[in-house]
Amino acid sequence: MSITAATKVFGIIGDPVGHSLSPIMHNAWIADHGLDAVYVALPLKSDDPTAAIRAMKGLGFSGLNVTVPHKEAAAAAADRSEGAVANVLRWEEDGSVSAFNTDGAGFLDALSETAPDWRGRVQRVLMLGAGGAAQAIGQALSPHVVTIHFANRTAARAETAASAIRNGRVLRWDDLERGFGAADLVVQTTTLSMDGQPEQVWPLDYCRPTVIAADIVYRPLETEFLRAARARGLLGMDGLGMLIHQGARAFDLWFGIKPDTAKARERLIAALK
Ligand code: ATR
């Protein structure tokens, strides 16, 4: 479909967004459904991102994904928001802006795909890291599990994340063996898994054989954490699932369509090669 004055514009704002897979994922879904829309990557460097996002209102955007470091600004810029941190914005017919967060639910969707029996099986969660992603996942998991222990290099952030949820706890970063030994689900949210980071040795030998090991990093697709977990026979979950499912939920919010997540996975794996 060619781009005209009527084409609806969607995009992702963040800094950086140059390597985002969201344009590939959303433009392919737009094409699958023959929609007159386009999805672009918009690097937003601003001292006042809330004002910058409010100004986008006048530019005719229909919807945006928001990534680091603008998720708080997006929630603040909206006329209504589900919470203080948003990864999806939608412009309504009346010109107002609604903000949503699909990160946590996207993680649960991915977990259900990997381990359909996780509810009941997962009672104790160990969260490695306490950044924005860890907090969103912790909040989504909280009603379904007994405890969530946050272990973070900077203890103060673990305390903040843990105190935000009813069953949040703090585990000392130098006490990971104990945390791995007690967990039914370990979620790796730190940047230590990313390409180019120094190698981290995780105490996976302490895990029970039924543990689910999830990494939210997808570059590389098989992180050292996942490789080591799978080498010990544990069930592993890579970071693409959360990316795809948070995106599918955003697509549904914008278009009222549930897109094909399996097809997205094939496309993104090809794009990562
Ligand atoms: P996001 O919001 O996407 O989760 P973030 O807020 O930058 O991203 O979080 C990155 C996480 O990786 C944090 O938990 C960070 O720990 P700190 O809070 O102590 O910074 C963690 N992290 C990054 N580099 C690390 C390192 N070398 N060792 C341990 N943890 C690290």
Residues whose N, C-alpha, C, O or C-beta is under 5 A from the ligand:
A	BS01	ATR	G129 A130 G131 G132 A133 A134 N152 R153 T154 R157 T189 T190 T191
